[in-house]
Amino acid sequence: METDYLLVSDDGPGFHTIEGEGELIGKPSVFLRLFGCNLTCKGWATPDSPNGCDSYISWSKKNTYTFEEMFKFYEENKLVEKLERGDVWKITGGEPMLRQEPILKFVEQFTARYRFTPRVDIETNGTIIPSPTWLAWPHDTTFTVSPKMSNNGDPEIKRYNRATLKWHVNNGSCFKFVVNTPEDLKELYEKYINEPNIKVPKNRIWLMVMAGSRTEHVERAAQVAELCKEHGFNFSPRLQLIIWDKALRV
């Protein structure tokens, strides 16, 4: 069990960027990408993204950083200053809910050390229920849920958890869905919107295009935007592809 260290991806302890997707799109953010995921998303493979998962780097290599090493990195790279002014601390992966205990300890120690409460948003695939501690804290912790539909290639038993999804509905989380075909939209209604034990509100749903590059995004975005117009969903571009033509380390 991790007690005073984190397993992070090959992105390193953190980097400063602009949030590229979902409800917080466009906000300056400090990304902390943790190692490991319980899903593969190989079904999302495209010619420009052959590994499928756009955070493949999060589970392809792990790096160990003690809390003290993390603090030193944040100080040297002025990330503490960015968080203190109100930039979003985006904790993502992979699947960060696999490592809730060490994350909670790290954020608690960060808050005590620097004497301010960071704005935290946790990106999750919605398969593991968050600890109640996240919502008990005085600071503003939110969740961005990116559930994986059948187009991701993993079996339903691994990627679909009604209890966790309902928890996020009850707590006002943002939901992001990658769609590519009319069948994806049918599944969205059946499994998430009309499912009696979940019922994700349409106004909390953002649809995104399945793309691994700027070119693929441009080619496919219009059809997803039209679906949002027709059905009343929010549309989310993927700014990291549009601006930098990259999905990671930007």
C-alpha positions as CSV (number, residue, x, y, z in Angstrom):
1,M,0.0,0.0,0.0
2,E,1.3,3.4,-0.9
3,T,1.6,5.6,2.2
4,D,4.0,8.4,1.4
5,Y,4.5,8.1,-2.3
6,L,2.5,8.1,-5.6
7,L,2.8,6.0,-8.7
8,V,2.6,8.5,-11.6
9,S,2.6,8.1,-15.3
10,D,5.5,8.9,-17.6
11,D,4.1,12.5,-17.7
12,G,5.9,13.0,-14.5
13,P,4.6,14.6,-11.2
14,G,2.6,17.3,-13.0
15,F,2.3,19.8,-15.8
16,H,0.5,23.0,-16.5
17,T,-1.9,23.3,-19.4
18,I,-5.5,24.2,-20.4
19,E,-8.3,21.7,-19.7
20,G,-9.3,20.3,-23.1
21,E,-12.6,18.5,-22.5
22,G,-15.9,18.6,-20.6
23,E,-17.4,21.1,-18.3
24,L,-14.1,22.7,-17.2
25,I,-12.9,23.1,-20.8
26,G,-10.5,26.1,-21.3
27,K,-9.6,26.5,-17.6
28,P,-5.9,26.7,-16.7
29,S,-5.1,23.4,-15.0
30,V,-2.3,21.5,-13.3
31,F,-2.5,17.8,-14.4
32,L,-1.4,15.0,-12.2
33,R,-1.7,11.8,-14.2
34,L,-1.5,8.6,-12.1
35,F,-0.3,5.2,-13.2
36,G,-2.6,2.3,-13.8
37,C,-6.1,1.6,-15.2
38,N,-8.6,-1.2,-14.9
39,L,-9.7,-0.7,-18.5
40,T,-7.9,-0.8,-21.9
41,C,-10.1,1.1,-24.4
42,K,-8.4,-0.7,-27.3
43,G,-11.6,-0.4,-29.2
44,W,-10.9,3.3,-29.6
45,A,-7.8,2.7,-31.8
46,T,-7.6,4.9,-34.9
47,P,-4.9,5.3,-37.5
48,D,-3.5,8.3,-35.5
49,S,-3.9,6.7,-32.1
50,P,-3.1,3.0,-32.5
51,N,-3.2,2.2,-28.8
52,G,-6.8,3.3,-28.5
53,C,-6.7,4.9,-25.1
54,D,-5.5,8.5,-25.3
55,S,-3.9,8.1,-21.9
56,Y,-2.0,4.9,-22.9
57,I,1.1,6.6,-21.3
58,S,-0.6,6.3,-17.9
59,W,-0.4,2.6,-17.7
60,S,2.5,1.8,-20.1
61,K,5.1,2.9,-17.5
62,K,5.1,3.8,-13.9
63,N,7.3,6.1,-11.9
64,T,7.5,6.3,-8.1
65,Y,7.6,9.8,-6.4
66,T,7.6,10.3,-2.7
67,F,5.4,13.1,-1.4
68,E,8.5,15.2,-0.6
69,E,9.7,14.7,-4.2
70,M,6.3,15.8,-5.4
71,F,6.3,18.9,-3.3
72,K,9.8,19.8,-4.5
73,F,8.8,19.4,-8.1
74,Y,5.6,21.5,-7.6
75,E,7.6,24.3,-5.9
76,E,10.5,24.3,-8.5
77,N,8.0,24.4,-11.4
78,K,5.8,27.1,-9.8
79,L,2.8,24.7,-9.8
80,V,1.9,25.6,-6.2
81,E,1.5,29.2,-7.3
82,K,-0.8,28.2,-10.1
83,L,-3.0,26.2,-7.8
84,E,-3.1,29.0,-5.2
85,R,-4.4,31.5,-7.7
86,G,-7.3,29.1,-8.5
87,D,-6.2,26.9,-11.4
88,V,-7.8,23.5,-11.4
89,W,-5.8,20.5,-10.0
90,K,-6.8,17.8,-12.4
91,I,-6.2,14.4,-11.0
92,T,-6.5,11.8,-13.7
93,G,-5.0,8.6,-15.1
94,G,-5.6,5.9,-16.1
95,E,-8.0,5.5,-13.2
96,P,-7.1,7.5,-10.1
97,M,-9.8,5.8,-8.0
98,L,-7.6,2.8,-7.9
99,R,-5.3,4.8,-5.6
100,Q,-7.7,6.8,-3.5
101,E,-5.9,6.4,-0.1
102,P,-2.5,7.8,-1.2
103,I,-4.1,10.5,-3.3
104,L,-6.2,11.6,-0.3
105,K,-3.2,11.7,1.9
106,F,-1.1,13.6,-0.6
107,V,-3.8,16.3,-1.1
108,E,-4.3,16.5,2.6
109,Q,-0.6,17.1,3.2
110,F,-0.5,19.6,0.3
111,T,-3.3,21.6,1.9
112,A,-1.7,21.6,5.3
113,R,1.8,22.4,3.9
114,Y,0.8,25.4,1.7
115,R,-2.2,26.6,3.8
116,F,-4.7,26.9,1.0
117,T,-7.4,24.6,-0.4
118,P,-6.8,23.7,-4.0
119,R,-9.7,23.4,-6.5
120,V,-9.6,19.6,-7.3
121,D,-11.3,17.8,-10.2
122,I,-10.9,14.1,-10.5
123,E,-11.3,12.3,-13.9
124,T,-12.6,8.8,-13.5
125,N,-14.1,6.1,-15.7
126,G,-17.0,5.6,-13.3
127,T,-16.3,2.0,-12.2
128,I,-15.2,2.7,-8.6
129,I,-17.2,4.6,-6.0
130,P,-15.3,7.6,-4.6
131,S,-14.5,7.8,-0.9
132,P,-16.9,10.0,1.1
133,T,-13.8,11.9,2.3
134,W,-13.6,13.8,-1.0
135,L,-17.0,15.4,-0.4
136,A,-16.3,15.9,3.3
137,W,-13.4,18.2,2.7
138,P,-13.8,22.0,2.9
139,H,-12.4,22.5,-0.6
140,D,-14.2,22.3,-3.9
141,T,-13.8,18.8,-5.2
142,T,-15.7,17.7,-8.3
143,F,-15.7,14.7,-10.6
144,T,-15.6,14.4,-14.3
145,V,-16.8,10.9,-15.3
146,S,-15.9,9.4,-18.6
147,P,-17.9,6.1,-18.8
148,K,-16.8,3.7,-21.4
149,M,-19.4,2.3,-23.7
150,S,-19.1,-0.9,-25.8
151,N,-17.1,1.0,-28.4
152,N,-14.1,1.0,-26.0
153,G,-13.6,-2.7,-26.5
154,D,-13.8,-3.9,-22.9
155,P,-16.5,-6.3,-21.6
156,E,-19.5,-4.7,-19.9
157,I,-18.8,-6.4,-16.6
158,K,-15.5,-4.4,-16.3
159,R,-16.7,-1.0,-17.6
160,Y,-20.3,-0.6,-16.4
161,N,-21.1,-0.1,-12.7
162,R,-24.6,1.1,-11.9
163,A,-24.0,1.9,-8.3
164,T,-20.9,4.1,-9.1
165,L,-22.7,5.9,-11.9
166,K,-25.7,6.6,-9.7
167,W,-23.4,8.0,-7.0
168,H,-22.0,10.5,-9.6
169,V,-25.5,11.4,-10.8
170,N,-26.5,12.1,-7.2
171,N,-23.5,14.3,-6.6
172,G,-23.8,16.3,-9.8
173,S,-20.7,15.0,-11.7
174,C,-20.0,15.9,-15.3
175,F,-20.4,13.0,-17.7
176,K,-18.3,12.8,-20.9
177,F,-19.0,10.2,-23.6
178,V,-17.0,9.4,-26.8
179,V,-19.4,8.7,-29.6
180,N,-18.8,7.6,-33.2
181,T,-21.9,5.9,-34.6
182,P,-25.7,6.0,-34.2
183,E,-25.4,2.7,-32.2
184,D,-23.3,4.6,-29.6
185,L,-26.1,7.1,-29.1
186,K,-28.7,4.2,-28.8
187,E,-26.5,2.7,-26.1
188,L,-26.1,6.0,-24.3
189,Y,-29.9,6.3,-24.0
190,E,-30.5,2.7,-23.0
191,K,-27.6,2.3,-20.5
192,Y,-27.3,5.8,-19.0
193,I,-30.2,8.1,-19.7
194,N,-33.2,5.8,-19.6
195,E,-31.8,3.2,-17.2
196,P,-34.1,3.5,-14.1
197,N,-31.2,3.0,-11.6
198,I,-29.0,5.7,-13.2
199,K,-30.8,8.4,-15.2
200,V,-28.0,10.7,-16.2
201,P,-29.5,14.2,-16.9
202,K,-28.9,15.3,-20.5
203,N,-27.7,18.7,-19.3
204,R,-24.8,16.9,-17.4
205,I,-23.7,15.1,-20.6
206,W,-20.9,16.2,-22.9
207,L,-20.4,14.3,-26.2
208,M,-16.9,14.0,-27.7
209,V,-15.6,12.8,-31.0
210,M,-13.5,9.7,-31.2
211,A,-10.2,11.1,-32.6
212,G,-6.5,10.7,-32.0
213,S,-5.3,13.8,-34.0
214,R,-6.3,17.2,-35.2
215,T,-7.1,15.8,-38.6
216,E,-9.4,13.1,-37.3
217,H,-11.0,15.7,-35.0
218,V,-11.8,18.1,-37.8
219,E,-13.1,15.3,-40.0
220,R,-15.5,13.9,-37.3
221,A,-16.5,16.8,-35.0
222,A,-19.3,18.1,-37.1
223,Q,-21.4,14.9,-36.9
224,V,-21.0,14.8,-33.1
225,A,-22.0,18.5,-32.9
226,E,-25.1,17.8,-34.9
227,L,-26.1,15.0,-32.5
228,C,-25.7,17.5,-29.6
229,K,-27.9,20.0,-31.4
230,E,-30.6,17.4,-32.1
231,H,-30.7,15.7,-28.7
232,G,-29.8,18.5,-26.4
233,F,-26.4,17.4,-25.2
234,N,-23.4,19.6,-24.5
235,F,-20.7,19.4,-27.2
236,S,-17.1,19.1,-26.0
237,P,-14.2,19.5,-28.5
238,R,-10.9,18.1,-27.5
239,L,-8.8,21.2,-27.3
240,Q,-5.5,19.4,-26.8
241,L,-5.9,18.0,-30.4
242,I,-7.1,21.2,-31.9
243,I,-4.4,23.4,-30.4
244,W,-1.4,21.1,-30.1
245,D,-2.3,18.1,-32.3
246,K,-1.4,15.9,-29.3
247,A,-3.4,14.1,-26.6
248,L,-0.7,14.0,-23.9
249,R,1.9,16.1,-22.2
250,V,0.4,19.4,-23.3
